[in-house]
Amino acid sequence: MSAAPTRFRDLRATKYDFVDSVLVRCPRCERIAHVERRPDPDGQSTSGMFGARRLVCRACGYARTWQGRSVMFSGSSAAPARDPYFRAPLWLQTGTRHGRLWAYNLEQLDYLGRFVGAPLRERAPWYDTGQKMTYVARLPAWIKSAKNRDKVLRAIDRLRVSVTAG
């Protein structure tokens, strides 16, 4: 008897669910830096997309604070992806023959890897209330295609290794 196929169930995550922590390329030294929510003065973490953010590079000490009122998400899969707050290039991105693969953080990269690696993929039920166009539903067709599965999984592995090497 063969093992049960790996199954992926869409958890209705959107790209907004992954922006609390973003790995970026430091504007000063080009090494890995981190953008995260900045806690309020009373010690509470700010809520929502428009709470204050802080970019910190542990390699060179670069630090900036964002307290803006607008964010800009990357639109094209051909252009390099950038974080929505400081517009710094994302650390977790790589070009493939079909297009650019990117993720904000390791959590999103793992979610993408589970989706791509699963031969059995279940969508969120459309008749339920809530978000209809999830992160998985908005992925380009070349990422969803089974014929590109090995290439996409290799790219995901390269990105995961770049975090430890960076």
For each residue, the residues with C-beta under 8 A, 3 or more apart:
1:
2:
3:
4: 7
5: 118 119 120
6: 117 118 119 120
7: 4 118 120 121 122
8: 114 115 117 118 120 121 122
9: 122
10: 13 121 122 123 124 134 136 137
11: 111 124 134
12: 124 130 131 134
13: 10 17 18 111 134 135 136
14: 17 131 133 134 135
15: 18 19 73 104 135 138
16: 19 49
17: 13 14 135
18: 13 15 21 22 103 104 105 107 108 111 135
19: 15 16 22 49 83 84 104
20: 36 37
21: 18 34 35 36 37 104 105 107
22: 18 19 34 35 36 83 84 85 90 104 105
23: 32 33 34 35 90 91 92 104 105 106 163
24: 32 33 34 35 55 83 86 88 89 90 91
25: 30 31 32 33 88 89 90 91
26: 29 30 31 32 33 57 59 60 62 88
27: 33 62 86 88
28: 57 60 62
29: 26 57 59 60 62
30: 25 26
31: 25 26 57 59 60 166
32: 23 24 25 26 57 59 91 163 166
33: 23 24 25 26 27 55 56 57 58 59 62 88 91
34: 21 22 23 24 55 56 57 58
35: 21 22 23 24 53 54 55 66 83 85 86 88
36: 20 21 22 53 54 56
37: 20 21 45 46 51 52 53 54
38: 46 51 52 53 54 65
39: 43 44 45 46
40: 43 44 45 46
41:
42:
43: 39 40
44: 39 40
45: 37 39 40 51
46: 37 38 39 40 51 52
47: 51
48: 51
49: 16 19 71
50: 68 69 71
51: 37 38 45 46 47 48
52: 37 38 46 65 66 67
53: 35 36 37 38 65 66 85 86
54: 35 36 37 38 63 64 65 66
55: 24 33 34 35 62 63 64 65 66 85 86 88
56: 33 34 36 62 63
57: 26 28 29 31 32 33 34 60 61 62 63
58: 33 34 61
59: 26 29 31 32 33
60: 26 28 29 31 57
61: 57 58
62: 26 27 28 29 33 55 56 57
63: 54 55 56 57
64: 54 55 86
65: 38 52 53 54 55
66: 35 52 53 54 55 85 86
67: 52
68: 50 71 85
69: 50
70:
71: 49 50 68 84 85
72: 82 84 87
73: 15 84
74: 79 80 81 82 84 102
75: 79
76: 79
77: 99 100 140
78: 99 100
79: 74 75 76 100
80: 74 89 90 93 100
81: 74 89 90 93 100 102
82: 72 74 87 88 89 90
83: 19 22 24 35 86 87 88 90 104
84: 19 22 71 72 73 74 87
85: 22 35 53 55 66 68 71
86: 24 27 35 53 55 64 66 83
87: 72 82 83 84
88: 24 25 26 27 33 35 55 82 83
89: 24 25 80 81 82 93
90: 22 23 24 25 80 81 82 83 93 102 103 104
91: 23 24 25 32 33 162 163 166
92: 23 102 103 104 105 106 108 109 159 162 163
93: 80 81 89 90 100 101 102 103 159
94: 100 101 102 155 158 159
95: 99 100 101
96: 99 100 101 151 152 155
97: 151
98: 140 142 143 148 151
99: 77 78 95 96 140 142 143
100: 77 78 79 80 81 93 94 95 96
101: 93 94 95 96 143 152 155 156 159
102: 74 81 90 92 93 94
103: 18 90 92 93 106 108 109 112 159
104: 15 18 19 21 22 23 83 90 92 108
105: 18 21 22 23 92 108 109
106: 23 92 103 109 110 160 163
107: 18 21 110 111
108: 18 92 103 104 105 111 112 135
109: 92 103 105 106 112 113 156 159 160
110: 106 107 113 114
111: 11 13 18 107 108 114 115 135
112: 103 108 109 115 116 139 143 156
113: 109 110 116 117 153 156
114: 8 110 111 117 118
115: 8 111 112 118 121 136 139
116: 112 113 143 149 152 153 156
117: 6 8 113 114 149 153
118: 5 6 7 8 114 115 121
119: 5 6 146
120: 5 6 7 8
121: 7 8 10 115 118 136
122: 7 8 9 10
123: 10 126 136 137
124: 10 11 12 128 130 131 134 137
125: 128
126: 123 132
127:
128: 124 125
129:
130: 12 124
131: 12 14 124 134
132: 126 137
133: 14 137 138
134: 10 11 12 13 14 124 131 137 138
135: 13 14 15 17 18 108 111 138 139
136: 10 13 115 121 123 139
137: 10 123 124 132 133 134
138: 15 133 134 135
139: 112 115 135 136 143 144
140: 77 98 99 143 144
141: 144 145
142: 98 99 145 148
143: 98 99 101 112 116 139 140 148 152
144: 139 140 141
145: 141 142 148 149
146: 119 149
147:
148: 98 142 143 145 151 152
149: 116 117 145 146 152 153
150: 153 154
151: 96 97 98 148 154 155
152: 96 101 116 143 148 149 155 156
153: 113 116 117 149 150 156 157
154: 150 151 157 158
155: 94 96 101 151 152 158 159
156: 101 109 112 113 116 152 153 159 160
157: 153 154 160 161
158: 94 154 155 161 162
159: 92 93 94 101 103 109 155 156 162 163
160: 106 109 156 157 163 164
161: 157 158 164 165
162: 91 92 158 159 165 166
163: 23 32 91 92 106 159 160 166
164: 160 161
165: 161 162
166: 31 32 91 162 163
